Amino acid sequence: MTPTLTPPPGTVVPPATDERCDRCNAAGKLRITMAGGGELVFCGHHANKYADDLVKITVQFAADPDFEWRGADLMASNSSN
């Protein structure tokens, strides 16, 4: 049996280098998991442009290490309320 590299349940991994934005097909920089379990990938431009709306539907997220998502601060402030 060949082992697979599957992340543990409940974790989100940043987009792979070949994953594309679900909005414009640019390189993916952010992966979000929605409450229903679906995932979306966004480029840096669209991730920050729609950050206010994305934080409303996001339960988990993972960003490329070189990308700073504006929504991360919004998620942190929402979880502390």
C-alpha positions as CSV (number, residue, x, y, z in Angstrom):
1,M,0.0,0.0,0.0
2,T,1.3,3.4,-1.0
3,P,1.0,6.1,1.7
4,T,-0.6,9.4,0.8
5,L,0.2,12.8,2.1
6,T,-3.2,13.9,3.2
7,P,-3.5,16.7,5.7
8,P,-5.3,15.9,9.0
9,P,-9.0,16.6,9.0
10,G,-9.7,20.2,9.8
11,T,-6.6,21.7,8.4
12,V,-6.3,23.9,5.3
13,V,-3.2,24.0,3.2
14,P,-2.1,27.0,1.1
15,P,-2.8,26.7,-2.6
16,A,-0.2,24.7,-4.6
17,T,1.9,26.5,-7.1
18,D,-0.2,25.3,-10.0
19,E,-3.6,26.2,-8.5
20,R,-5.4,29.1,-10.0
21,C,-7.8,31.8,-8.7
22,D,-11.4,30.8,-9.0
23,R,-12.2,34.3,-10.0
24,C,-9.6,35.2,-12.7
25,N,-7.3,32.3,-13.2
26,A,-4.2,34.0,-11.8
27,A,-1.9,32.1,-9.4
28,G,-3.6,31.1,-6.2
29,K,-2.4,32.8,-3.0
30,L,-5.3,32.1,-0.6
31,R,-7.5,29.0,0.1
32,I,-10.6,29.3,2.2
33,T,-12.9,26.6,3.5
34,M,-16.5,27.6,3.8
35,A,-18.9,26.4,6.5
36,G,-20.5,23.9,4.1
37,G,-17.1,22.3,3.5
38,G,-16.4,23.7,0.0
39,E,-13.1,25.4,-0.8
40,L,-12.2,28.4,-2.9
41,V,-8.8,29.6,-4.1
42,F,-8.1,33.3,-4.8
43,C,-5.2,35.3,-6.2
44,G,-3.8,38.1,-3.9
45,H,-5.8,40.8,-5.7
46,H,-9.2,39.1,-5.4
47,A,-8.5,37.8,-1.9
48,N,-7.9,41.3,-0.6
49,K,-10.5,43.0,-2.8
50,Y,-13.3,40.7,-1.4
51,A,-11.8,40.2,2.1
52,D,-14.8,41.8,3.8
53,D,-17.2,39.4,2.2
54,L,-14.9,36.4,2.4
55,V,-14.5,36.6,6.2
56,K,-18.3,36.2,6.5
57,I,-18.2,32.8,4.8
58,T,-14.8,31.5,5.8
59,V,-14.3,29.0,8.7
60,Q,-10.6,28.3,7.9
61,F,-8.0,29.7,5.6
62,A,-4.4,29.2,4.5
63,A,-2.3,31.8,2.6
64,D,0.8,31.4,0.6
65,P,3.8,32.2,3.0
66,D,4.7,35.3,0.9
67,F,1.1,36.7,0.9
68,E,-0.5,38.8,3.6
69,W,-4.3,38.5,3.4
70,R,-6.1,41.6,4.7
71,G,-8.9,39.3,5.9
72,A,-6.7,37.6,8.4
73,D,-6.9,40.6,10.7
74,L,-10.7,40.7,10.2
75,M,-11.0,37.0,11.1
76,A,-8.9,37.5,14.2
77,S,-11.0,40.5,15.3
78,N,-14.3,38.6,14.6
79,S,-13.2,35.5,16.7
80,S,-12.3,37.7,19.7
81,N,-15.8,39.1,19.9
